[in-house]
Amino acid sequence: MRWRLESVLTLVINTLWMQNIVTIKDVCTCKNQTLCEPISSSHHVQVEVFTFHLEQHNWEQYHLSKITTMVVSGEVEDEFYCLAHSYNIRLVLRAEIEMAQLKSAEMFEMWIFNTVELVKRYKLDGINMHYSGKLKKTSQNYHELTRKVIQATSDIRDELLGCQISFNVPWSPNCKNKRCFDFLAISYALDLFFVESFNIQNDMREGCVAKSSSSYYQVFTGLADYIKLGVDSRKLVMGVPWYGYDYTCKRFPQDGTCELETTSENDPCSHPAGYWIPYKEIIQRLPRSLTGKLWNDDQNVPYFVYLDGKAYHQVWYDDPESISIKSAILKKLKLGGIGVMKLNDVDHNRTARATLLAEEMWNALCPP
């Protein structure tokens, strides 16, 4: 890897620091020793099913036969590691890029070094890069991010032959959320774009009313715009939410419109006025709602209304029906796959009801 001489001392110190906090997988604990070998890029899948497992629990109940890639935050349990590799699931490291690293060549080289070391030590199969900061096309950092992602991809591939490298991108390439990247240039260097086709309402300023975080038509348009930009559709993975948002309404939404309470004149409304709620909690509240499941044809998603004290709430979410409709986008746009954020938002316990509901969500995500 092409390190600057002035960074050597820093890297040596950092290496010593990492050896004190990272457990090295020197010995393969799998009965089949080949399971400790990284899954290379030569292993192809027809449809990528890209998932996030950032908290270490409930993995025993995941439908592993349907998963192709799983993003993890670091080392995983030995038993899970062996089991995942037995299903040819790539385990890839979540790697956050910070603004400070864009502004410093030395810091970014250290970031690459640290990331590669973690992948090697944990015997993982790739890297999932994420940058959540705001960027404008006119800013210097806009071009710096492009250069650094391309540099990182090249350097990482030199060290980790055959690894999978992905990058998380917003639902639309049209800078509606002020996350403006040079998407096309970056896409050439990567294997996959994980498109965050959720939290869309956070980027819309069309009235202070509750809406879905993942409206079908906005999801479709955002993905289509990436393709129009020139991004290879086979590199696009459509991310869908296994959660929803709970909004407090000013009054009972008689016509289905939930006008939102705002905290100040500067409150941008809608998404910030609601709070996140996982699907496993949504299905517990639904039977106690005032309305039961309702359906919005404009957004192709369900919602319901419930009363909490004197306050009316409207919950917008995704369920097997709405996710199945989104899953059809894969064939329409010839996408590379579908992904879910995140796995533990669905109850994977062993009770009969939980098993059935989880099965429905998996089947919607990955139609038989």
C-alpha positions as CSV (number, residue, x, y, z in Angstrom):
1,M,0.0,0.0,0.0
2,R,1.3,3.4,-0.9
3,W,1.9,5.1,2.5
4,R,3.5,8.5,3.0
5,L,6.8,8.3,4.8
6,E,5.7,10.9,7.3
7,S,2.8,8.6,8.4
8,V,5.0,5.6,9.2
9,L,5.5,6.5,12.9
10,T,1.9,7.2,13.4
11,L,0.9,3.9,11.8
12,V,3.3,1.9,13.9
13,I,1.9,3.5,17.1
14,N,-1.6,2.8,15.9
15,T,-0.8,-0.8,15.1
16,L,0.5,-1.4,18.6
17,W,-2.7,0.2,20.0
18,M,-4.9,-2.0,17.8
19,Q,-3.1,-5.1,19.0
20,N,-4.1,-4.3,22.5
21,I,-7.8,-4.1,21.8
22,V,-8.4,-6.5,18.9
23,T,-8.6,-10.3,19.3
24,I,-6.7,-11.9,16.5
25,K,-8.3,-15.0,14.9
26,D,-5.1,-16.9,14.6
27,V,-6.8,-20.3,15.0
28,C,-9.7,-21.4,12.9
29,T,-12.5,-22.7,15.2
30,C,-14.6,-24.1,12.4
31,K,-14.8,-27.8,12.0
32,N,-14.4,-27.3,8.3
33,Q,-11.2,-25.3,8.1
34,T,-12.1,-23.9,4.7
35,L,-14.9,-21.8,6.3
36,C,-12.2,-19.5,7.8
37,E,-11.1,-18.5,4.3
38,P,-12.6,-15.2,3.0
39,I,-15.4,-15.5,0.4
40,S,-13.8,-14.0,-2.7
41,S,-15.4,-12.1,-5.5
42,S,-15.4,-15.2,-7.7
43,H,-18.4,-16.4,-5.7
44,H,-21.3,-14.8,-7.6
45,V,-25.0,-14.6,-6.6
46,Q,-27.9,-13.9,-8.9
47,V,-29.6,-11.5,-6.5
48,E,-27.8,-9.8,-3.7
49,V,-29.6,-9.8,-0.3
50,F,-27.7,-7.2,1.7
51,T,-28.4,-7.0,5.5
52,F,-27.1,-5.3,8.6
53,H,-26.3,-7.2,11.8
54,L,-24.8,-4.5,14.0
55,E,-25.8,-5.9,17.3
56,Q,-24.7,-9.3,18.5
57,H,-28.0,-11.2,19.2
58,N,-30.7,-13.2,17.6
59,W,-28.6,-14.5,14.8
60,E,-29.7,-18.1,15.4
61,Q,-33.1,-17.3,14.0
62,Y,-32.1,-15.4,10.9
63,H,-33.0,-16.9,7.6
64,L,-29.4,-17.4,6.6
65,S,-30.2,-19.3,3.4
66,K,-31.7,-16.1,2.0
67,I,-28.8,-13.7,2.9
68,T,-25.8,-13.1,0.7
69,T,-24.0,-10.2,2.5
70,M,-24.2,-9.2,6.1
71,V,-22.7,-5.9,7.5
72,V,-21.1,-6.3,10.9
73,S,-19.5,-3.8,13.3
74,G,-16.5,-5.9,14.0
75,E,-15.7,-9.4,15.3
76,V,-18.6,-11.9,15.4
77,E,-19.0,-14.9,17.5
78,D,-17.0,-17.9,16.3
79,E,-20.1,-20.1,16.0
80,F,-21.9,-17.5,13.9
81,Y,-18.9,-16.8,11.8
82,C,-18.6,-20.5,10.8
83,L,-22.4,-20.8,10.2
84,A,-22.5,-17.7,8.1
85,H,-19.6,-18.9,5.9
86,S,-21.2,-22.3,5.6
87,Y,-24.1,-20.5,3.8
88,N,-21.6,-18.5,1.7
89,I,-22.7,-15.2,3.4
90,R,-20.1,-12.5,3.1
91,L,-19.4,-10.8,6.4
92,V,-18.3,-7.2,5.7
93,L,-17.1,-4.5,8.0
94,R,-19.0,-1.3,8.6
95,A,-16.5,1.5,8.0
96,E,-17.5,5.1,8.7
97,I,-15.7,7.9,7.0
98,E,-15.6,11.2,8.9
99,M,-15.2,14.7,7.6
100,A,-11.9,15.1,9.4
101,Q,-10.5,12.2,7.4
102,L,-11.4,13.9,4.2
103,K,-9.4,17.0,5.1
104,S,-6.3,15.1,6.1
105,A,-4.3,12.8,3.9
106,E,-2.5,11.2,6.9
107,M,-5.7,10.6,8.8
108,F,-7.3,9.0,5.8
109,E,-4.3,6.7,5.2
110,M,-4.6,5.7,8.8
111,W,-8.3,5.0,8.3
112,I,-7.5,2.7,5.4
113,F,-4.8,1.0,7.4
114,N,-7.0,0.5,10.4
115,T,-9.9,-0.8,8.2
116,V,-7.7,-3.3,6.4
117,E,-6.2,-4.5,9.7
118,L,-9.6,-5.1,11.2
119,V,-10.8,-7.1,8.1
120,K,-7.7,-9.2,8.2
121,R,-7.8,-9.8,11.9
122,Y,-11.5,-10.8,11.9
123,K,-11.1,-12.7,8.6
124,L,-14.0,-10.8,7.0
125,D,-15.0,-10.7,3.4
126,G,-15.2,-7.0,2.6
127,I,-16.0,-3.5,3.6
128,N,-19.2,-1.4,3.7
129,M,-18.3,2.3,3.6
130,H,-20.6,5.0,4.8
131,Y,-20.3,8.8,4.9
132,S,-23.3,10.6,6.5
133,G,-22.0,14.2,6.4
134,K,-23.6,16.9,4.2
135,L,-21.8,17.8,1.0
136,K,-22.5,20.4,-1.7
137,K,-21.4,20.1,-5.3
138,T,-19.6,23.4,-5.0
139,S,-17.5,22.3,-1.9
140,Q,-13.9,21.1,-2.0
141,N,-14.9,18.1,0.1
142,Y,-17.3,17.0,-2.7
143,H,-14.3,16.2,-4.9
144,E,-12.2,15.1,-2.0
145,L,-14.7,12.4,-1.1
146,T,-14.6,11.0,-4.6
147,R,-10.8,10.9,-4.7
148,K,-10.5,9.3,-1.3
149,V,-13.1,6.6,-1.9
150,I,-11.5,5.7,-5.2
151,Q,-8.0,5.7,-3.4
152,A,-9.4,3.6,-0.6
153,T,-11.0,1.1,-2.9
154,S,-7.7,0.7,-4.9
155,D,-5.5,0.3,-1.8
156,I,-7.9,-2.0,0.0
157,R,-8.1,-4.3,-3.1
158,D,-4.3,-4.4,-3.2
159,E,-4.3,-5.8,0.4
160,L,-7.6,-7.8,0.4
161,L,-7.8,-9.6,-3.0
162,G,-11.3,-10.6,-4.0
163,C,-13.0,-8.6,-1.2
164,Q,-16.4,-7.0,-1.7
165,I,-16.5,-3.2,-1.3
166,S,-19.8,-1.3,-1.1
167,F,-20.8,2.2,-0.3
168,N,-24.1,3.6,1.2
169,V,-25.8,6.3,-0.8
170,P,-29.0,8.3,-0.3
171,W,-32.3,7.3,-1.8
172,S,-31.9,9.8,-4.7
173,P,-28.8,11.2,-6.5
174,N,-30.4,14.6,-6.8
175,C,-29.0,16.1,-3.6
176,K,-32.4,16.5,-2.0
177,N,-30.8,15.7,1.4
178,K,-27.7,17.8,0.8
179,R,-25.6,14.6,0.6
180,C,-24.2,15.3,-2.8
181,F,-21.6,12.8,-4.1
182,D,-20.1,12.2,-7.5
183,F,-22.1,9.0,-7.6
184,L,-21.1,7.9,-11.1
185,A,-17.4,8.3,-10.6
186,I,-17.5,6.5,-7.2
187,S,-19.7,3.7,-8.7
188,Y,-17.0,2.7,-11.2
189,A,-14.6,1.8,-8.3
190,L,-17.1,-0.2,-6.2
191,D,-18.9,-3.5,-6.3
192,L,-22.2,-2.2,-4.9
193,F,-24.2,0.8,-3.9
194,F,-26.5,0.2,-1.0
195,V,-29.3,2.7,-1.7
196,E,-30.9,4.0,1.4
197,S,-34.5,3.9,0.0
198,F,-35.9,5.0,3.4
199,N,-36.2,8.0,5.6
200,I,-37.2,9.8,2.4
201,Q,-39.6,12.0,4.3
202,N,-36.7,13.6,6.0
203,D,-35.7,15.1,2.7
204,M,-39.2,16.3,1.6
205,R,-40.6,19.6,2.6
206,E,-44.1,19.2,1.2
207,G,-46.3,20.3,4.1
208,C,-46.2,19.5,7.7
209,V,-48.1,16.1,7.6
210,A,-47.2,12.5,8.4
211,K,-46.0,10.4,5.5
212,S,-44.2,7.1,4.8
213,S,-40.5,7.0,5.1
214,S,-40.3,4.8,2.0
215,S,-43.0,5.7,-0.5
216,Y,-43.0,3.4,-3.5
217,Y,-43.0,6.1,-6.1
218,Q,-40.1,8.0,-4.6
219,V,-38.2,4.8,-4.1
220,F,-38.7,3.9,-7.7
221,T,-37.8,7.4,-9.0
222,G,-34.7,7.6,-6.9
223,L,-33.4,4.3,-8.2
224,A,-34.3,5.1,-11.8
225,D,-32.4,8.4,-11.5
226,Y,-29.2,6.6,-10.5
227,I,-29.6,4.5,-13.7
228,K,-30.2,7.6,-15.8
229,L,-27.1,9.1,-14.3
230,G,-25.2,6.1,-15.8
231,V,-24.7,3.9,-12.7
232,D,-24.8,0.2,-13.6
233,S,-28.2,-1.0,-12.4
234,R,-26.6,-4.3,-11.3
235,K,-24.5,-2.4,-8.7
236,L,-27.6,-1.0,-7.1
237,V,-29.1,-2.7,-4.0
238,M,-32.4,-1.3,-2.9
239,G,-32.6,-0.9,0.9
240,V,-36.0,-1.2,2.5
241,P,-36.9,-0.5,6.2
242,W,-38.1,-3.0,8.7
243,Y,-39.4,-0.1,10.8
244,G,-41.7,2.9,10.7
245,Y,-42.4,6.3,12.3
246,D,-44.9,7.3,14.9
247,Y,-46.2,10.9,14.5
248,T,-48.2,12.9,17.0
249,C,-51.2,14.7,15.3
250,K,-52.6,18.1,16.1
251,R,-56.1,16.6,15.9
252,F,-57.8,13.4,14.9
253,P,-57.0,12.7,11.2
254,Q,-60.5,12.3,9.9
255,D,-59.6,12.4,6.2
256,G,-56.3,10.4,6.9
257,T,-54.2,13.5,7.0
258,C,-52.2,13.9,10.2
259,E,-51.1,17.5,10.7
260,L,-48.0,17.6,12.9
261,E,-47.1,19.4,16.0
262,T,-44.0,21.4,15.6
263,T,-41.5,22.6,18.2
264,S,-40.5,25.9,16.5
265,E,-40.9,27.9,13.4
266,N,-37.7,26.5,12.1
267,D,-38.8,22.9,12.5
268,P,-38.7,21.3,9.0
269,C,-41.6,19.1,10.0
270,S,-42.7,15.6,9.0
271,H,-39.8,13.2,9.6
272,P,-38.2,15.0,12.5
273,A,-41.6,15.3,14.2
274,G,-42.0,11.5,14.4
275,Y,-39.9,8.9,16.1
276,W,-38.6,5.7,14.9
277,I,-40.3,2.4,15.8
278,P,-39.3,-1.1,14.8
279,Y,-41.7,-3.5,13.1
280,K,-41.7,-5.8,16.1
281,E,-43.3,-3.0,18.2
282,I,-45.6,-1.9,15.4
283,I,-47.4,-5.2,15.2
284,Q,-47.9,-5.2,18.9
285,R,-49.6,-1.8,18.8
286,L,-51.7,-2.5,15.7
287,P,-54.4,-4.6,17.4
288,R,-54.9,-1.8,20.0
289,S,-55.3,0.9,17.4
290,L,-58.5,2.9,16.7
291,T,-58.5,2.1,13.0
292,G,-56.7,-1.2,12.4
293,K,-54.5,-1.4,9.3
294,L,-55.3,1.3,6.7
295,W,-53.7,1.6,3.3
296,N,-52.5,4.7,1.4
297,D,-52.7,4.1,-2.4
298,D,-50.6,7.2,-3.2
299,Q,-47.6,5.8,-1.3
300,N,-48.4,2.1,-1.3
301,V,-47.8,1.7,2.4
302,P,-49.9,0.9,5.5
303,Y,-50.6,3.1,8.5
304,F,-52.9,3.2,11.5
305,V,-54.2,5.7,14.2
306,Y,-54.1,5.2,17.9
307,L,-54.9,7.3,21.0
308,D,-52.3,7.9,23.7
309,G,-54.0,9.8,26.5
310,K,-55.5,12.8,24.7
311,A,-53.0,12.7,21.8
312,Y,-53.8,11.1,18.5
313,H,-50.9,9.3,16.8
314,Q,-50.5,8.0,13.3
315,V,-48.0,5.3,12.5
316,W,-46.6,4.8,9.0
317,Y,-44.6,1.7,8.3
318,D,-43.7,-1.1,5.9
319,D,-45.1,-4.6,6.2
320,P,-45.0,-7.7,3.9
321,E,-47.6,-6.2,1.6
322,S,-45.7,-2.9,1.0
323,I,-42.3,-4.6,0.8
324,S,-43.5,-7.1,-1.7
325,I,-44.6,-4.3,-4.0
326,K,-41.2,-2.7,-3.6
327,S,-39.5,-6.0,-4.3
328,A,-41.0,-6.0,-7.8
329,I,-38.7,-3.0,-8.6
330,L,-35.8,-5.4,-8.7
331,K,-37.0,-6.9,-12.0
332,K,-38.4,-3.7,-13.4
333,L,-35.1,-1.9,-13.1
334,K,-32.8,-5.0,-13.3
335,L,-31.2,-4.1,-9.9
336,G,-28.4,-6.1,-8.3
337,G,-30.4,-6.8,-5.2
338,I,-32.4,-5.8,-2.2
339,G,-31.3,-5.0,1.4
340,V,-32.8,-4.5,4.8
341,M,-32.1,-2.0,7.5
342,K,-31.9,-3.7,10.0
343,L,-32.4,-7.4,10.9
344,N,-33.2,-7.1,14.6
345,D,-36.2,-4.7,13.9
346,V,-38.2,-7.9,13.3
347,D,-38.8,-10.3,16.2
348,H,-36.8,-13.5,15.5
349,N,-37.8,-15.2,18.7
350,R,-39.0,-18.8,18.6
351,T,-42.7,-18.2,19.5
352,A,-45.2,-19.4,16.9
353,R,-46.5,-15.9,16.2
354,A,-43.1,-14.3,16.0
355,T,-41.9,-17.1,13.6
356,L,-44.9,-16.6,11.3
357,L,-44.5,-12.8,11.2
358,A,-40.8,-13.0,10.6
359,E,-41.4,-15.6,7.8
360,E,-43.8,-13.2,6.1
361,M,-41.2,-10.4,6.2
362,W,-38.5,-12.6,4.8
363,N,-40.7,-13.9,2.0
364,A,-41.6,-10.3,1.1
365,L,-38.0,-9.3,1.0
366,C,-37.0,-12.5,-0.9
367,P,-40.0,-13.9,-2.8
368,P,-39.8,-17.7,-3.1
